[in-house]
């Protein structure tokens, strides 16, 4: 899997890069056909009165699809975790649909 990480309105540290990579690589156990992941983390804007609002955006390429998830939080690491959790659900759904389709084809072939 090819992972591209970029930071917006903030400095991208090694700790953040490692954390993002670790979370994105965890998704491979839910669907091993992930082609690439484009990750953008950063600050939404610097105009919030009640502190900073961080966001994490991931564009995940799987065969035949592009999954895009964006989450905002007061803590950058929480935003990354929420994106990972949402992507996990999406990938599981895609895999289950694929398995159902495969089982249906096998049943149809068996009936002859």
C-alpha positions in Angstrom: 0.0 0.0 0.0 1.2 3.5 -0.9 0.6 6.1 1.9 1.0 9.8 1.2 0.7 12.1 4.3 0.5 15.9 4.2 -0.1 18.5 6.8 -2.1 21.7 6.4 -1.6 24.9 8.5 0.7 23.0 10.9 4.1 21.3 11.0 4.0 17.6 10.4 6.2 15.9 13.0 7.7 12.4 12.9 5.4 11.4 15.7 2.3 12.4 13.8 3.6 10.7 10.6 4.3 7.5 12.5 0.9 7.5 14.2 -1.0 8.0 10.9 1.0 5.3 9.2 0.3 2.9 12.1 -3.4 3.5 11.9 -3.7 3.3 8.1 -1.6 0.1 8.0 -4.0 -1.4 10.6 -6.8 -1.2 8.0 -5.1 -3.8 5.8 -6.4 -6.6 8.1 -10.0 -5.6 7.2 -9.4 -5.4 3.4 -6.1 -6.5 1.9 -6.8 -5.0 -1.5 -6.1 -1.4 -0.5 -4.1 0.3 -3.3 -3.2 3.7 -1.8 -4.1 6.2 1.0 -3.8 9.9 0.8 -3.9 11.5 4.2 -4.3 15.2 5.1 -4.1 16.3 8.7 -4.1 19.8 10.0 -5.9 22.8 11.4 -9.1 23.9 9.9 -8.5 27.6 10.4 -7.0 29.8 13.0 -10.1 31.8 13.6 -11.9 29.7 16.2 -12.6 31.4 19.5 -12.6 28.2 21.7 -9.3 26.6 20.7 -8.0 24.8 17.7 -10.1 22.4 15.6 -8.1 19.7 13.9 -9.2 17.6 11.1 -8.1 14.3 9.4 -9.0 13.5 5.9 -8.3 10.2 4.2 -8.9 9.2 0.6 -8.5 5.4 0.3 -8.3 3.7 -3.0 -9.6 0.1 -3.3 -10.3 -1.6 -6.6 -13.3 0.0 -8.2 -13.8 2.6 -5.4 -12.6 5.6 -3.7 -13.5 6.0 0.0 -13.3 9.5 1.5 -13.7 10.2 5.2 -13.2 13.5 7.0 -13.5 14.0 10.8 -12.9 17.1 13.0 -12.0 17.1 16.6 -10.3 19.3 19.3 -7.5 16.8 19.4 -5.6 15.7 16.2 -5.1 12.1 17.5 -8.8 11.7 18.2 -9.6 12.9 14.7 -7.2 10.3 13.2 -8.7 7.6 15.4 -12.3 8.5 14.3 -11.3 8.4 10.7 -9.7 4.9 11.1 -12.8 3.6 12.9 -15.1 4.9 10.1 -12.8 3.5 7.4 -12.8 0.1 9.2 -16.6 -0.1 9.0 -16.6 0.9 5.3 -13.9 -1.7 4.4 -15.8 -4.4 6.3 -19.0 -3.6 4.4 -17.2 -3.7 1.1 -15.6 -7.1 1.9 -18.9 -8.6 3.1 -20.6 -7.5 -0.1 -17.8 -9.0 -2.1 -18.1 -12.3 -0.2 -21.9 -12.4 -0.6 -21.5 -11.9 -4.3 -18.9 -14.7 -4.6 -21.1 -17.1 -2.6 -24.1 -16.3 -4.9 -22.0 -17.1 -8.0 -20.9 -20.4 -6.4 -24.5 -21.3 -5.7 -25.6 -20.5 -9.2 -22.7 -22.6 -10.7 -23.5 -25.5 -8.3 -27.1 -25.7 -9.3 -26.3 -27.0 -12.8 
